[in-house]
Amino acid sequence: MDYFTAADLEPEFFCRVTADTLCKGGRRIVAATAIGDLTCNSIASETVRQISPHKLVGLVEMALEFDDGTATNVVIKAKPTDAEVDQTIDLVMALTSPHVKSVWADNAAGNYLGGLCRRELALYRTSEPTLTAVLPKCYGTYEVAEREASVVVIERLHDDVRLLDKVDQPHVWTVADIEAAVLGIAGVHGHWLGRHDELAAMRWMLPLSEPPRMAPIWAALWEHTAERFPELIPQAWRGRGTRLLTNPDRWWNEVLTMPRTLVHNDFSPRNIALRTDGTLVAYDWELVTAHVPQRDLVELLAFTQPPDVEREAVDHYLEFHRRAVAAASGVDIDAATWRRGYQLALIDLATTRMMIYAALHQFKPFPYLPRVAATLARFAEFEQ
């Protein structure tokens, strides 16, 4: 197979892929130089590289020079295939524990990580204004199944943004910064709110009914995490989490009765920043799905608020988000219903996504994870 490799990152490739953007009007790229590998923070991409060393996977910063004497830096994002993602997750689950390995083998078919190589490319090809307002600039995409190539060329976020990669420094996120991020994503939430048929038609998105279908996996990971990393699941939480995962249909069906929207689904300082004009830029949309809009809010707050956060702070951001989504959608949103949606989003984040973090944590520790877990526990206390 003629795999897509780093050798393909030549000027002619970039001219072809960016013909409608960087090379519009006959402008030519005369030099393309790799100046940095940005993949180091991705366990998945690092593992895939070991599985498939014969192809390009991950993030590469490139310096492009043009025939008019100008230059710019871009980022190449080469996505792994579904098969490579499956192999990576199979390996993580196998190394977690024999029980988790067995449960994963019995329940992994059609897992929610399928389609990662398609989701982000589909999103970057959109012309919908509320999305393009918060996405990094996309200069072009390249997708050739025969070469196992799913590639996007995007702007290099650097000097023109603030708060980039500040996941380990939550204190630098001020109230105004968090409000700016909430306001930015609320535009997306408001535009798609309640448009369930249109969202369901986007076949590249993560399935809507995911938690109940994978409940045995989440329950096994919950049990393993409680034993291996007790600091991630407070004692008071353990029984409640087990009960929620024993009967997930009860709370997930309630989610499905609420107005849902397009959500980033990984909305934290790991994947967002603010431009110098104060507007949001959100990247790494692989997990984009349809959910209640509060799903993005609760993740943002879990990563930016301290474990001793006061309830008044949470109430402030919850109300700020409700009003922003209402304004963007033109829909009157009941405050009590909005709070319940937040509570359900909190359950979902704590019992599913945090379990993926915990599984990866044993191989590449995330220094911020105990803090995030403690903040989520604080949030849960407020809702009892």
N, C-alpha and C positions, 0 to 999 in steps of 0.2 A: 504493500500500500504506500502511496505517496503522501506520507503524513505531513502536516503543517509543522514546520520547525522554525527555530530562530534564524535559519538561513534564508527564510522567506521574507524577512523584515528588511527588504531592499527598497530603494527609492521608488521603483516602478510599482511595487505592491501598494505603497502609500498613495501614490498618484491615482491609482485605479480605485482604491477604496474610498478616498476622500475627494473624488472628482467633483462632487456637488457642494463641497464645503471648502476645505483648505486649498484645493487645486481648481476651484471654480474660475472660469474665464481663461483657461489655458495656462494658469500658473503651474510651475513644475517644481517638484522636490528633487534636489540634486544630491543630497546626502542624508542618510539615516543612520544614526549611531546609537547603540544601546549604551545607556549611561547609569543604569541602576536596576536591580532586581527588587521589586516591592512585594514579593510573595512571602517574606519571612514570617508574617503574622498569621498565615493561613495554614492550619494543620492539614486541612483537606487537600489543598494544592500541593503542599510539601509531600504528602503521602502519595498522591497521584503521580507526582514526578518520579518517585521511586518505582511505582508500578509500571509507568509508561515513560521511561527515560528517552525514548526514541522520538518524542514529539514535544511541542511547546505547550505548556500549561502554566498558568499563573499570570503575574503582573510584571510588565517590563516597561521602564521609562525610556523613551526614545527622544533624541534630539534631532529635529528635522530642519534642514536648511533648504531655502528656496532660491530659485533662479533670479529673484529680484533683490537678493542680498539680505532678506529677513530670515528669521529663525523662530522656532517655537518648540516647546517640549510637549509630548503627548504620552499617554499611557496606553499600552496594549494589554487588553484583558482577554486571555485565551482560556476558554471554559473547558472543564473536563466533560467527558461523555457520561451518560447515565450509568453505563456499565462500570466506568472507573469510579464514580461516586459510590455505587453499590459495593464495589470491592473495598473501598476505603472504610465505609461504615461497617461492613462485615468484619473487617479486621479489628476495628475499635470494639465492637460488641464481643468478638471472640476473646479479646484480651481483657475485657472487663470482669467477667466471671463465667464459669460454666453454665450457670442458670440463665444469665442474661443471653449468652450465646445461643442456648437452646430455644428460649422464648423468641428471640429475634429470628432464628431460622424458621420457626413455625408461623410467624406473623409478619414477616418483612415484605411479602409480595405486595407490590403497588404502594410502597411506603411514600410518605409525603415529600421525600427528597428527590423523587423522580422529576425529570424535566428541568433541572437546574440550568442546563446549557441553553434552553430555549427561552426561559422566562425573561432574563435580563435583556437579551437581544430584542425580543418582542417589545419590551417596554421602551428601549432606546429608539425604536423605530416609530414611536408614536408622535403625533403632531398635536396632541391634546394640550392646550395651554397650561392647565393647572399642573400637569406633570412636567412639561418642559421647563416650567418656572423653577422647579426644585431639583431637576436632574443636572448632573455635570453636562457640559456641552459634548454632544456626540458628533464626531467627524465622519463616522462611517462604520459599517459592519461588514463582516465577511463570514459566510456560512456555506460550507461545502461538506456534505455528509461523507462523500467518498474519501475525503482527507481527514475526517474526524475533526473538522475545524469549525469552531464557533467563536468568533473573535469580534471584539468591539474596540474602536479607537476613540478615546475620550480625552478631554482636557486634563492636564496635570494640575491638580489642586495644590497650591503652594503659597506664594506670597499674597495672593488675592483672597485668602480665606483666613478666618480665625478659628481657634478651638479644634484644629485638626488633630486627630489621634490623642485626645485628652481623656481617654477612658479611665486612666489611673489618677486623674486630677479632677475629681468632681467639683471641688471647691472653686475652680475657675469659671464654672458655669453660673453666672449670676441670674437673678430673677428675670431681668430683661432679656438675657440670652435664651433662657428656657422658653419664655413667652414668644420670642421670635421664632424659635424652632416649632413650637406648637401652632403658631399662626400660619407658618409656611405649610405644614402638613395638613392643617385644617382645610386649606384650599382644595387639596386632593380629596380629603374625606367628604367635604361638602358637595363637590361635583358629582361623586359617585354614590352618594348616600341613597340607599333604597333602590338602586338600579340593579336589582338582583338578576333579572333575566340577562342583561348585558354582561354582567360579571360572570355569570355561569357559562356564557357563550365563549369566554376567553379560555379555551382549552389548555393553554399553556400555564395557567395559574394553578397554585396548590389547591387540592380538593377542599370543599367546604366541610365535609363531615369527617375530618381526620382524627380527632382525639378518641372517639369511641372505637373506631376501627383498629387503632393501635394501642388500645388500653392495656392489654397484657404486657406490651413492651414498656410502657410508661410505669406500670406497677412494679415490674421487675427492676427497672432502673431506680425507682423511688426507694425500694427496699435496699438495693445495693448502696445507694448514696447515703442512706441513713446509717448504714454500718461503716462504710469506708470514709465518709466525710461528714461526721455528725454535726460539724459546724455549719453545714449547708442546709440542714433540716432540723430546726429546733425541736426539742422533745415534744413540746405542746402541739406541734404541727403533724407529727408522724401519723397518729391515728386518723386525723382528719383527712390527710392526703390519701391514705389507704382507702378510706370510705369513698372519697370522691372518684378515685380511679376504679373502684369496684363497680360503681354504677355511674359511669360518665355520661350516659345518655340523658340522665335527669337534668344536669346543668347544661350540657351542650345543646340539647333540644330547646332550652330556654334561649340560648344564644341565637338559634335559628329563627326564633320568633321576633327578633329585634331587627331594626333597620341596619343592614350591613353596608360596607363600602370597600373600596380598594385600600388596603393598608400595606405599609412597607414590610411589617412583620419582623423587623430586626432593627428597630428604631432606637438606637442608643448612640452615645459618643464614639462608639467603634465605627459608625457608618454615617455620621453627619458632621457638618461644620456650618459656620456662618460666613457668608461673603463679607467683604469690608463694608458693604452698604447695609449690612444687618439682615439680609435675607438668607433663608435656608438653602443649603445644598445637601442633598441626600444621595448616597451612593450604595453599592452592593445590594441590589434589589432581587437577589436570587430567590428569596422566600416570599415575594409579593403574593398576596392572597386576598380573599374577601373575608372580612371579619367585622366585628363592631369597631368603630373608630377608636374607642378607648384602649384597644390592644396596643396601639402605638404609644399612647400617652403613658400607660402604666409602665412600659418598658423604659421609656425615657426617664421617668421619675425614679424608677428603681436604680438606675445608673447614675443619676445626678444628685439625689438626695441622700443625706447622711442617715445612718441607722437610728439616730435620735431625732429624726425629723418630727416636727409638730403637726398635729392634724390640720391646723389652720392652713399650713402651707399646701398640703395635699388638696384641701377643699378649694383653695384659691386656684390652683392649676386646673382642677377638674371643672370648675365653673368657667374659667377662662376658655378652656377647650370647648365646652358646651356652647358658649356664646359664639365662638369663632366658627364652629361647624354650622350652627344655626344661621349665621349671617351668610356663610358661603353657599349653603343649600337653599335658603329661603324657606326653611321648614321650622316650625315651632317645636322645640324639643323639651319634653317634660323633664324636670330636674330629677325627680325620683327614679324615673325609668333610666335616665342617664347614669345615675349612681349605680343602679343595678347592673347595667352594662359594664361599668368599670369593675365591679366586684367579680363578674364572670370572666372578664379579661385577666384579672389578677389570678384567679384560679387556673386559667389556661397557661399563663406564663410560668407560674410556680410549679405546676405538675407536669409540664411537657418540655418547654424550651430549656428550663433550668436543668432538666435531667440530661439533655444533650450536652450542655456546658459541663456538667459534672462528669459525664463519661469521658469527655476530652481532657478535663482537668487533671486526670490521673497520668496523662502522657505529657502534657505541656501545661503546667499550672498557670491559671489565670489569677494574678495577684488580687484583682478586684472582686473575684467571685464571692468570697465570704462576706465582704461588705454589702454586695448587692443582695445576697440571701438574707442578711440581717435587716436590710431596708424593706424587703418584701415581707418579712415577718412583722415588722412594725406596721406596714400597711394593713396586714391581715388583722392585727389587734384592733385597729380603728373600725373595722367592718363587723366586728363581732357584736 
